[in-house]
Amino acid sequence: MLVLGRRPGEYIVINDSIIVKVVKSENGDLRLAIEAPQEINIVRGEIYEAEKEEAS
């Protein structure tokens, strides 16, 4: 696992096709904005874990 520190407005690029940008909401929370090709499935961690548990 790679752990990076990023500030609002900074981003990382994965495999030249996925951009993960840190953005700040109006109330000060940090959020992630993800740009990826449509064929790439993006799922929140808690949903991924629930689906994984349901499948087993």
C-alpha positions as CSV (number, residue, x, y, z in Angstrom):
1,M,0.0,0.0,0.0
2,L,1.2,3.5,-0.9
3,V,0.4,6.2,1.6
4,L,0.6,9.8,0.3
5,G,-0.2,13.2,1.9
6,R,-2.0,15.5,-0.4
7,R,-3.5,19.0,0.1
8,P,-6.7,20.3,-1.5
9,G,-6.2,20.8,-5.2
10,E,-3.4,18.2,-5.4
11,Y,-4.0,14.9,-7.2
12,I,-2.5,11.5,-8.1
13,V,-2.6,9.7,-11.4
14,I,-3.0,5.9,-11.6
15,N,-2.0,4.1,-14.8
16,D,-2.4,7.3,-17.0
17,S,-6.2,7.0,-16.9
18,I,-7.4,7.5,-13.3
19,I,-7.1,10.9,-11.5
20,V,-7.8,11.1,-7.8
21,K,-8.0,14.7,-6.6
22,V,-8.4,16.0,-3.1
23,V,-11.1,18.7,-2.8
24,K,-12.4,20.6,0.1
25,S,-16.1,21.0,0.7
26,E,-17.9,24.2,1.8
27,N,-17.9,22.9,5.4
28,G,-14.2,22.1,5.4
29,D,-14.3,18.3,4.9
30,L,-11.8,16.8,2.5
31,R,-13.3,14.7,-0.3
32,L,-11.9,12.7,-3.2
33,A,-12.9,13.5,-6.8
34,I,-12.2,10.5,-9.0
35,E,-11.9,10.7,-12.8
36,A,-11.8,7.3,-14.5
37,P,-12.9,5.7,-17.7
38,Q,-16.6,4.6,-17.6
39,E,-15.6,0.9,-17.8
40,I,-13.8,1.1,-14.4
41,N,-16.1,0.3,-11.5
42,I,-15.6,2.6,-8.5
43,V,-17.2,1.5,-5.2
44,R,-17.0,2.9,-1.7
45,G,-15.2,0.6,0.8
46,E,-18.1,-0.2,3.0
47,I,-20.2,-1.3,0.0
48,Y,-17.3,-3.4,-1.4
49,E,-16.9,-5.1,2.0
50,A,-20.7,-5.8,2.3
51,E,-20.9,-7.2,-1.2
52,K,-17.8,-9.4,-0.5
53,E,-19.3,-10.7,2.8
54,E,-22.6,-11.3,1.1
55,A,-20.9,-13.4,-1.7
56,S,-19.3,-15.7,0.9
